[in-house]
Amino acid sequence: MDEGSDLLALIRALYPLTRSITGDGVRTTLQRLTDIVPMEIHEVPTGTKVLDWEIPREWNIRDAYIRNESGEKIVDFRNSNLHVMSYSTPVHETLTRDQLLTHLHSDPEKPEWIPYRTSYYSEDWGFCVSDRQLQQIPAGNYEVFIDSTLETGNLTYGEVIIPGRTDEQCIFYTHTCHPSLCNDNLSGIAVCAYLAKWLQGRDNHFTYHVIFAPGTVGSITWLAQNQETLSSVRHGLVLALLGDGGPLHYKQTRTGNAEIDRIVRAYLSVEQRDSEVSAFSPWGYDERQFGSPGFALPIGRLTRSAEEGYAEYHTSADNLELVSSTALAAALSAAQDIVEILDSNRRYRNLAPHGEPQLGRRGIYRDTGGSASPELQRALLWVLSLSDGDHDMVEIYKRSALHYETLLQAAEILTGAGLLEQID
């Protein structure tokens, strides 16, 4: 199988599982990911204080339905786990139509699709249906049944730690709390799993942490449990919404001037010309937790379509038909390219800065193939020109618009010829 097919196959396998911010759906998801990459799975007990939050009770669900007077199930959790509002309390009652409607959620603007709704921190129950179905429910009595539990348990998250040559950390984070939604966020889970597997097979400068945790309370929990080492975090990305047909979209860190911001902006401007870059905002995914003023970690976010930026967002239409192996593979490749740049960005000093050094006399033209590629020749001159101790390789990459690996090759050639020295 090719990489895109592997990613899509993983999404297909995880799609039926009922995930929420806690519960067995998350555990099963993480356990299946260990078939791809070993990880440490953490269980944090209900009631644990995590910063200003507290780990909630654990929620699990076995079955749910709405049955009419004829005994027909008009809504069935087994057909779609989106039919039940996440964290619904258990219920078994008979209600009139009017009573039932107060517990039904639909979206009139998307009448054919089931919306995704949650009730994490206030005890309630509800069903989600398409608005077309809601409008067709006749008068009568209805049996409602939700076989769920809300009990003392744990919040579960997974973490892959790949040691590097230094203890400086780079973070990749994806949320695990959504049920049968493929772009949001099985695509992020799949890309992070295969990114972690790829990271394990290379010699890394940074120590990489790839974290799989529920949104908001999950990142807050990780931050609370890792406060002593956060000063060593140098870079990071939240990965989500990577399987649809939109162009790559980068949301900058809170300051907008972190090295990860410069790296991703440069990468997208050179390699992904149709991409988009947006400023930080204090809503969205877990980048807002990492970037909160007390931590101010340099962690941006990489998606395709942004949240609420595609019609299928948080509906049953965010299904297997929305994501593609091509988009997933390209997103993984982009994340790998960004890692390559993160790990190799350096500053150099030109050791022959007075005029252009004679490259031919040093055999550099011959070393690069007699009639070296025009791109490599330009790369040699760009690296020499901007290696003044102030510009790093990312700045050269951005200014030259040449492929990064070509610039690295040029720096290696020039260093070997005694024309360049690394200064950091």
C-alpha positions in Angstrom: 0.0 0.0 0.0 1.2 3.6 -0.6 1.3 6.2 2.1 -2.0 7.8 1.2 -3.8 4.5 1.1 -2.4 3.6 4.6 -3.7 6.9 6.0 -7.1 6.5 4.5 -7.3 2.8 5.7 -6.5 4.0 9.2 -9.3 6.6 9.0 -11.7 4.0 7.7 -10.8 1.6 10.6 -11.3 4.4 13.3 -14.4 6.0 11.8 -17.0 3.8 13.6 -15.6 4.4 17.1 -17.5 6.7 19.5 -14.9 9.1 20.7 -15.5 11.9 23.2 -13.3 13.8 25.7 -13.1 10.6 27.8 -14.2 7.0 27.5 -13.5 3.7 25.8 -13.7 5.0 22.3 -10.6 7.1 22.9 -8.8 4.1 24.5 -9.6 1.9 21.6 -8.5 4.5 19.2 -5.1 4.9 20.9 -4.6 1.2 21.2 -5.1 0.8 17.5 -2.6 3.5 16.9 0.0 1.5 18.8 0.0 -1.0 15.9 1.5 1.9 13.8 3.7 3.5 16.4 4.4 2.6 20.1 3.2 5.2 22.5 2.7 5.8 26.2 -1.0 5.9 27.1 -1.8 8.1 30.2 -4.9 7.8 32.4 -5.7 10.9 34.5 -8.4 10.3 37.1 -11.7 12.2 37.4 -11.4 15.1 39.8 -7.7 15.8 39.1 -7.0 19.5 39.1 -5.3 20.6 35.8 -4.6 24.3 35.9 -8.0 26.0 36.2 -9.9 22.9 35.1 -10.8 19.6 36.6 -10.9 16.2 34.9 -14.6 15.4 34.3 -16.4 12.2 34.9 -15.8 9.5 32.2 -18.6 9.0 29.6 -19.4 5.8 27.8 -22.4 4.8 25.7 -23.6 1.4 24.6 -26.9 2.0 22.8 -29.6 4.7 22.1 -32.7 5.1 20.1 -36.0 6.8 19.7 -39.0 4.5 19.0 -42.4 5.5 17.8 -45.8 4.0 18.9 -45.5 1.3 16.2 -42.2 0.1 17.7 -40.1 1.4 14.8 -36.8 3.0 15.7 -36.9 6.3 14.0 -33.5 7.3 15.3 -30.8 4.7 16.0 -27.4 5.2 17.5 -26.2 2.1 15.8 -26.8 3.7 12.4 -24.7 6.8 13.4 -23.0 7.7 16.6 -23.6 11.4 15.8 -27.3 10.7 16.6 -26.6 11.1 20.3 -25.4 14.4 21.8 -22.0 13.6 23.3 -22.0 13.2 27.1 -25.8 12.7 27.2 -26.9 11.4 30.5 -28.8 8.1 30.6 -32.6 8.3 30.0 -35.5 5.9 29.4 -38.8 7.7 29.1 -41.9 8.0 27.0 -42.4 11.6 25.7 -45.0 13.4 23.6 -43.8 14.9 20.3 -43.6 18.4 21.9 -41.6 17.1 24.8 -39.3 15.2 22.5 -38.6 18.2 20.3 -37.0 20.0 23.2 -34.2 17.4 23.2 -33.7 17.2 19.4 -31.0 19.1 17.6 -30.9 19.8 13.9 -29.5 22.4 11.5 -32.1 24.0 9.2 -29.3 25.5 7.1 -28.0 21.9 6.3 -31.3 20.0 6.3 -30.0 16.7 5.0 -27.2 16.2 7.5 -27.0 15.2 11.1 -25.2 17.9 13.2 -22.5 17.1 15.8 -23.4 18.4 19.3 -21.9 18.0 22.8 -22.8 18.7 26.4 -19.6 18.1 28.2 -19.9 20.2 31.3 -23.6 20.5 31.9 -25.7 17.4 32.5 -28.3 17.0 29.7 -29.3 14.5 27.1 -30.3 14.9 23.5 -30.5 13.4 20.0 -29.2 14.9 16.8 -31.2 14.4 13.5 -31.3 15.9 10.1 -33.7 18.9 10.0 -35.7 17.1 7.2 -36.3 14.2 9.5 -37.2 16.5 12.4 -39.8 18.2 10.3 -41.5 14.9 9.4 -41.9 13.6 13.0 -45.7 13.3 13.5 -47.7 13.8 16.7 -47.6 10.9 19.1 -45.7 9.3 22.0 -42.1 8.3 21.7 -39.9 6.0 23.7 -36.4 7.6 24.2 -33.6 5.4 25.4 -29.9 6.3 26.0 -27.9 3.6 27.6 -24.9 5.6 28.8 -22.8 6.0 31.9 -21.2 9.1 33.5 -19.0 7.9 36.2 -15.7 8.4 38.0 -13.0 7.2 35.6 -10.2 8.8 33.6 -9.2 11.1 30.8 -7.0 9.2 28.4 -4.3 10.6 26.1 -1.4 9.2 24.2 2.1 10.5 23.7 5.0 9.4 21.5 8.4 10.7 22.6 11.2 10.5 20.0 14.5 11.5 21.7 16.8 13.7 19.6 20.4 14.8 19.8 19.2 17.6 22.2 16.6 17.9 24.9 15.0 20.8 23.1 11.5 19.9 22.3 9.2 20.2 19.2 5.5 19.4 19.8 2.9 18.0 17.4 -0.6 17.8 18.8 -3.9 16.5 17.5 -7.3 16.2 19.2 -9.0 12.8 19.7 -12.4 13.8 21.0 -14.6 13.6 17.8 -16.6 10.6 16.9 -17.4 9.7 13.3 -16.0 12.8 11.7 -13.3 12.1 9.1 -11.7 15.5 8.4 -12.3 16.8 12.0 -10.3 15.0 13.2 -9.4 11.5 12.1 -7.3 13.2 9.4 -5.1 14.8 12.1 -4.9 11.6 14.1 -3.8 9.6 11.0 -1.2 12.2 9.9 0.2 12.4 13.4 0.5 8.6 13.7 2.4 8.2 10.5 4.5 11.3 11.2 5.5 9.8 14.5 6.4 6.6 12.8 8.6 8.5 10.3 10.2 10.5 13.1 11.3 7.3 14.8 13.2 6.3 11.8 15.5 9.3 11.5 18.3 11.0 13.3 16.6 14.1 14.8 18.1 17.3 16.3 15.1 18.0 18.5 13.3 15.7 20.8 9.8 15.3 19.3 6.6 14.8 21.3 3.6 13.7 19.3 0.5 14.0 21.4 -3.0 12.5 20.9 -5.5 14.0 23.4 -9.0 15.4 23.6 -9.5 19.0 22.6 -9.1 21.8 25.2 -9.1 19.8 28.4 -6.6 17.4 26.9 -4.0 20.0 26.0 -4.6 21.7 29.3 -3.9 18.4 31.0 -0.7 17.8 29.1 0.5 21.3 29.9 -0.4 20.9 33.6 1.6 17.6 33.8 4.6 18.9 31.9 5.1 22.4 33.3 8.7 21.7 34.5 10.0 21.0 31.0 8.0 23.6 28.9 10.9 26.0 28.9 12.7 23.6 26.5 9.8 23.7 23.9 11.2 25.5 20.8 8.6 24.8 18.1 5.3 23.1 17.6 2.3 22.5 15.4 -1.3 21.5 16.0 -2.4 19.3 13.1 -6.1 19.0 12.1 -8.5 19.1 9.2 -5.9 17.7 6.7 -8.0 15.4 4.5 -10.3 17.6 2.5 -9.6 19.3 -0.8 -8.7 22.7 0.5 -5.2 24.2 0.2 -2.9 24.1 3.3 -3.7 26.8 5.8 -1.3 28.0 8.5 -2.5 29.8 11.6 0.4 31.7 13.2 1.5 31.6 16.8 0.2 34.4 19.2 3.3 36.6 18.5 3.4 35.8 14.8 7.2 36.1 14.8 8.3 32.7 16.2 10.8 30.6 14.2 8.0 28.1 13.4 6.1 31.0 11.9 9.0 32.0 9.6 9.6 28.4 8.6 6.0 27.5 7.7 5.4 30.8 5.9 8.6 30.3 3.9 7.8 26.7 3.1 4.2 27.5 2.0 5.3 30.5 -0.1 7.9 28.4 -2.0 6.3 25.0 -2.2 2.6 25.6 -1.8 1.7 28.7 -3.7 -2.0 28.3 -3.3 -1.7 28.1 0.5 -3.1 30.5 3.1 -1.7 32.1 6.2 -3.8 33.7 9.0 -3.0 35.6 12.2 -3.5 34.0 15.6 -6.9 34.2 17.2 -7.9 33.0 20.7 -10.4 30.4 19.4 -10.1 27.3 17.2 -8.1 24.3 18.4 -5.5 23.7 21.0 -3.0 26.2 19.7 -4.9 28.7 21.9 -4.0 26.7 25.0 -0.3 26.4 24.1 -0.2 30.1 23.2 -2.0 31.3 26.3 0.0 34.2 28.0 1.2 32.1 30.9 2.9 29.6 28.5 3.3 31.5 25.3 4.7 28.5 23.5 5.7 28.9 19.9 3.1 26.5 18.5 1.1 27.2 15.3 -1.5 25.2 13.5 -1.6 23.5 10.1 -4.9 22.5 8.5 -6.5 22.5 5.1 -9.9 24.2 5.4 -10.1 25.9 8.8 -12.8 25.1 11.3 -16.2 26.1 10.1 -14.5 26.8 6.7 -16.1 24.0 4.9 -19.8 23.1 4.6 -19.5 19.6 6.1 -17.9 20.8 9.3 -19.4 19.1 12.4 -22.0 17.2 10.4 -22.5 13.7 9.2 -21.3 14.8 5.8 -17.7 14.9 7.2 -17.5 11.3 6.2 -15.2 9.0 4.2 -16.3 10.6 0.9 -14.9 14.0 2.0 -11.3 13.0 2.6 -8.9 11.6 0.0 -5.7 9.7 0.1 -4.0 12.3 -2.1 -4.8 15.2 0.4 -3.7 13.1 3.4 -0.4 12.0 1.8 0.3 15.6 0.7 -0.4 16.9 4.3 1.9 14.2 5.8 4.6 15.1 3.2 4.3 18.8 4.1 4.7 18.0 7.9 7.8 16.0 7.1 9.2 18.8 5.0 8.7 21.2 7.8 10.5 18.9 10.2 13.4 18.7 7.8 13.6 22.5 7.9 13.2 22.8 11.6 15.9 20.2 12.2 18.5 21.7 9.9 18.0 25.5 10.1 21.4 27.1 10.8 23.3 30.3 10.4 26.5 30.4 8.4 29.3 32.9 7.9 30.9 33.4 4.5 34.7 33.1 5.0 35.5 34.8 1.7 33.1 37.7 1.9 35.0 40.3 -0.2 33.6 39.8 -3.6 32.5 36.6 -5.1 35.0 33.8 -4.5 36.3 31.9 -7.5 34.3 28.7 -7.4 35.8 27.0 -10.4 39.3 27.2 -9.0 38.1 25.2 -6.0 36.6 22.5 -8.1 33.1 23.2 -7.0 31.7 23.3 -10.6 33.3 19.9 -11.2 32.1 18.5 -7.9 28.5 19.4 -8.9 28.7 17.7 -12.2 30.6 19.8 -14.7 27.6 21.7 -15.9 25.8 21.9 -12.6 22.0 22.5 -12.5 21.1 26.2 -12.7 19.2 25.9 -9.5 22.3 24.6 -7.6 24.5 27.3 -9.1 22.0 30.0 -7.9 21.8 28.3 -4.5 25.6 28.5 -4.1 25.5 32.2 -4.8 22.5 32.9 -2.6 24.1 31.0 0.3 27.3 32.9 -0.1 25.5 36.3 -0.4 23.3 35.9 2.7 25.7 34.0 5.0 26.7 37.1 7.0 25.9 35.7 10.4 22.5 37.4 10.5 20.5 35.4 8.0 19.6 31.8 8.7 18.8 29.1 6.1 15.1 29.8 6.3 15.7 33.5 5.4 17.8 32.4 2.4 15.1 29.9 1.5 12.4 32.6 1.6 14.4 35.2 -0.3 15.7 32.8 -3.0 12.5 30.8 -3.5 14.8 27.8 -4.3 14.1 24.3 -2.9 15.4 24.0 0.6 17.2 20.7 0.0 19.2 22.4 -2.8 20.2 25.2 -0.5 21.4 22.6 2.1 23.4 20.9 -0.6 25.0 24.2 -1.5 25.8 25.0 2.1 27.5 21.5 2.4 29.5 22.1 -0.7 30.7 25.5 0.4 31.5 24.3 3.9 33.6 21.5 2.4 35.4 24.0 0.2 36.4 26.1 3.2 34.2 29.0 2.1 31.6 28.7 4.8 31.4 28.0 8.5 28.4 27.2 10.7 28.1 29.6 13.6 25.2 28.0 15.6 
